[in-house]
Amino acid sequence: MSLLGFLREKAHSVRGIYLPGPRFTRWAWVYFAVYIAAPILAVGLILDIVLYYIFDRWLGTCYALLCLFN
């Protein structure tokens, strides 16, 4: 069972040939990882580093797990 299984089109036949609903291919997963997931994770990492620096250096407080090890 897929997470978004309720959004997928049901399988049907055309002229007696069974056609499954649309799905991601291997290359679609690769493109998704490279062009969607990686940039979002990179922005999140940069934002986390910037917020860590602001809170640690300027405000003198810490909110990250790294503060437990200092």
Helices and strands as residue ranges (DSSP letters): G 5-7, E 12-14, E 17-19, H 26-32, I 33-37, H 38-53, I 54-58, G 65-69
